[in-house]
Amino acid sequence: MTRFAMVALLLSCAALSSFAEIKGEEIEYTSDGVVMRGFLVYDDAVKEKRPGVLVVHEWWGLNDYARKRARMLAQMGYTALAIDMYGDGKMATHPEDASKFSGELFKNMPVAKARFTAALDLLKEQETVDPERVAAIGYCFGGGIVLHMARMGVDLNGVASFHGSLATQTPAEEGDIKANILVCNGAADPFVTQEDIAKFKNEMEQAKADLTFKSYSGAKHSFTNPAATEAGKKFNLPLAYNAKADKASWNDLKAFFKKVFATK
């Protein structure tokens, strides 16, 4: 190839890439008459249908962190929908409110399931999404939610929980769980006890679930969120960002998705 041809090729590639864009949009949907406000994002350079991923927020509500993770998933080639579990985009700025909002949903799992499945149905309807390949990830509160959705038999290829709660009052039984499960847990997270871990693993074994459980040394609660350390100091909570665990858990998610989204 001549030098001129090489330059022309590079210029044409650059021109094509300039049309590619990660596109994000605020999107509304409803659940039992409640308006939910989500964030849909995808790479418009990908022309074929691709897997879809729901992103469930921390107990603060659908904030910029959940949107950031949705964008990262879009950059990986997925269509991502960061969902609203509280309704009308409601968010908390203090742990007392966050605890109240999240606690209300954990006490009313039918409502939580309805809101989750409304978002799932919306994601499956997107023209960029292959509705046969859909998963969900969640952080803290959201991690607990996606595990509960798996327990309740929601039909997903996989769910991944990052520093989420493991305990439940309604453990899954054999045949309940359809989704593959990835748990990314901080080994130094005081909110998740060794007893919780043992009970969870036993529950998954009894349910015959396909479980991958990862524990990251030295990682505390909210270890994936760069804002966690500041929030921990502000509210005197055992929260801390851990860059090593953040990177490792994201790589574990990539491997997990490669497995659960594999075409047969």
C-alpha positions in Angstrom: 0.0 0.0 0.0 1.4 3.4 -1.0 1.8 6.2 1.6 -1.0 8.1 -0.1 -3.4 5.2 0.1 -2.5 4.6 3.7 -3.3 8.3 4.5 -6.6 8.1 2.6 -7.6 5.0 4.5 -6.8 6.6 7.9 -8.8 9.7 6.9 -11.8 7.6 5.8 -11.7 5.7 9.1 -11.5 8.9 11.1 -14.5 10.3 9.1 -16.5 7.2 9.8 -15.7 7.2 13.5 -16.8 10.8 13.7 -20.3 9.6 13.1 -20.2 7.1 15.9 -21.5 8.4 19.2 -22.6 7.2 22.6 -26.1 8.5 22.7 -28.0 9.0 26.0 -31.5 10.2 26.7 -33.7 10.7 29.6 -36.8 8.5 29.2 -40.1 8.2 31.1 -42.1 5.1 31.7 -44.8 4.1 34.3 -45.4 1.5 36.9 -48.8 1.2 38.5 -49.5 4.8 37.6 -46.2 6.1 39.0 -44.0 8.0 36.6 -40.4 6.6 36.5 -37.5 8.5 35.0 -34.7 6.4 33.5 -31.6 7.0 31.4 -31.1 5.1 28.2 -27.7 4.9 26.5 -26.2 3.1 23.5 -23.5 3.3 20.9 -25.1 4.2 17.5 -22.1 2.8 15.7 -23.3 -0.7 16.6 -25.9 -1.5 13.9 -27.0 -5.0 14.9 -29.2 -5.8 17.9 -27.1 -6.2 21.1 -27.6 -7.3 24.7 -29.4 -5.0 27.0 -28.5 -4.2 30.6 -30.5 -2.6 33.4 -28.5 -0.6 35.9 -30.1 -0.3 39.4 -28.9 2.7 41.5 -27.5 2.9 45.0 -29.8 3.9 47.9 -29.3 7.6 46.9 -31.5 7.1 43.8 -30.8 7.5 40.1 -27.8 9.8 40.2 -24.8 10.6 38.0 -23.0 7.5 39.2 -25.6 5.1 37.9 -25.6 7.0 34.6 -21.8 6.8 34.4 -22.0 3.0 34.7 -24.7 2.9 32.0 -22.4 4.9 29.7 -19.6 2.4 30.4 -21.8 -0.4 29.4 -22.7 1.4 26.2 -19.0 1.8 25.4 -18.7 -2.0 25.8 -21.4 -2.4 23.0 -24.5 -2.9 25.1 -27.7 -0.9 25.4 -28.0 0.2 29.0 -31.0 1.6 30.9 -30.3 3.1 34.3 -33.6 2.7 36.0 -35.6 4.6 38.6 -36.8 2.5 41.6 -38.1 5.3 43.7 -40.4 7.0 41.2 -40.3 10.5 39.6 -36.5 10.5 39.7 -36.6 11.0 43.5 -33.2 11.1 45.1 -31.8 11.4 48.7 -28.9 13.6 49.9 -28.8 12.2 53.4 -28.6 8.6 54.7 -31.8 9.0 56.7 -33.8 9.7 53.6 -31.9 7.1 51.6 -32.6 4.5 54.2 -36.3 5.4 54.3 -36.7 5.2 50.5 -34.8 1.9 50.1 -36.4 0.4 53.2 -39.9 1.1 51.8 -39.2 -0.9 48.7 -37.4 -3.8 50.5 -40.6 -4.1 52.6 -42.8 -4.2 49.5 -41.1 -6.6 47.0 -44.2 -6.8 44.8 -44.0 -3.0 44.1 -40.2 -3.4 43.6 -40.7 -6.2 41.1 -43.4 -4.2 39.3 -41.1 -1.2 38.9 -38.2 -3.4 37.8 -40.2 -5.4 35.3 -41.7 -2.1 33.8 -38.1 -1.0 33.1 -37.2 -4.4 31.8 -40.1 -4.4 29.4 -39.1 -0.9 28.2 -35.5 -2.1 27.6 -36.6 -5.1 25.6 -38.7 -2.9 23.4 -35.8 -0.8 22.2 -34.9 -1.4 18.6 -31.2 -1.7 19.5 -31.8 -4.6 22.0 -31.9 -8.3 21.5 -34.7 -9.2 23.9 -33.4 -12.7 24.4 -30.1 -11.4 25.9 -30.8 -9.1 28.8 -29.1 -8.8 32.2 -29.2 -6.4 35.2 -26.5 -5.0 37.5 -26.9 -3.1 40.8 -24.9 -1.2 43.3 -25.5 -1.4 47.1 -29.3 -1.1 47.4 -29.4 -1.9 43.6 -27.3 -5.0 44.2 -29.8 -6.3 46.7 -32.6 -5.5 44.3 -31.2 -7.5 41.4 -30.5 -10.5 43.7 -34.2 -10.3 44.9 -35.4 -10.1 41.3 -33.4 -13.3 40.5 -34.9 -15.0 43.6 -38.4 -14.0 42.3 -37.8 -15.7 39.0 -37.5 -12.7 36.7 -36.3 -14.0 33.4 -32.8 -12.6 32.8 -29.6 -14.1 31.4 -27.7 -12.8 34.4 -27.6 -10.4 37.4 -24.5 -8.9 39.0 -24.5 -7.3 42.5 -21.7 -4.9 43.5 -21.4 -4.4 47.3 -25.1 -5.3 47.6 -26.9 -6.9 50.5 -27.2 -10.7 50.5 -29.8 -11.4 53.3 -33.4 -12.1 52.5 -36.6 -13.1 54.3 -37.7 -15.0 51.3 -34.9 -17.4 50.2 -35.1 -19.0 46.8 -36.0 -22.6 46.4 -34.9 -25.0 43.7 -36.2 -24.0 40.3 -36.9 -20.3 41.3 -33.8 -18.7 39.8 -33.4 -18.4 36.0 -30.5 -16.0 35.9 -26.8 -16.7 36.3 -25.5 -14.7 39.3 -22.3 -12.7 40.0 -21.7 -11.3 43.4 -18.9 -8.7 43.8 -18.4 -8.3 47.5 -15.9 -6.3 49.5 -14.1 -8.5 52.0 -13.9 -5.6 54.5 -17.5 -4.6 54.1 -19.0 -4.4 57.7 -22.6 -4.4 56.3 -22.1 -8.0 54.9 -21.3 -10.4 57.6 -19.6 -13.8 57.2 -22.9 -15.3 58.4 -24.7 -13.5 55.6 -22.3 -14.9 53.1 -22.6 -18.4 54.4 -26.4 -18.3 54.3 -26.4 -16.8 50.9 -24.1 -19.4 49.4 -26.1 -22.2 51.0 -29.3 -20.6 49.6 -27.8 -20.5 46.1 -26.6 -24.1 46.4 -30.1 -25.3 47.6 -31.7 -23.4 44.7 -29.1 -24.9 42.3 -28.3 -21.4 41.0 -25.3 -20.8 38.8 -23.3 -18.5 41.2 -19.9 -16.8 40.9 -18.9 -15.1 44.1 -16.0 -12.7 44.2 -14.5 -11.2 47.3 -12.0 -8.4 47.1 -9.4 -8.0 49.8 -9.5 -4.8 51.8 -12.5 -3.5 50.0 -15.2 -1.7 52.1 -18.8 -0.9 51.3 -19.3 1.1 48.0 -15.8 0.2 46.9 -16.7 0.9 43.2 -17.8 4.5 43.7 -15.1 7.2 43.6 -17.4 9.5 45.7 -17.7 6.9 48.5 -14.7 8.0 50.6 -15.9 11.6 50.9 -19.5 10.4 51.6 -18.2 8.1 54.3 -16.3 10.9 56.0 -19.2 13.3 55.7 -21.8 10.9 57.3 -19.5 8.9 59.5 -20.2 5.7 57.5 -17.8 2.8 56.6 -17.7 3.7 52.9 -14.5 3.9 50.9 -13.5 3.7 47.2 -11.0 1.0 46.3 -9.5 1.5 42.8 -8.0 -2.0 42.7 -11.3 -3.7 43.6 -13.2 -1.4 41.3 -11.1 -2.4 38.3 -11.1 -6.1 39.3 -14.9 -6.3 39.7 -15.5 -4.5 36.4 -13.2 -7.0 34.7 -15.1 -9.8 36.4 -18.4 -8.3 35.1 -16.9 -8.3 31.5 -16.1 -12.0 31.8 -19.5 -12.8 33.3 -21.3 -11.0 30.4 -19.2 -12.8 27.9 -20.4 -16.1 29.4 -24.1 -15.3 29.9 -24.5 -13.5 26.5 -22.7 -16.1 24.5 -24.8 -17.1 21.5 -25.4 -20.8 21.1 
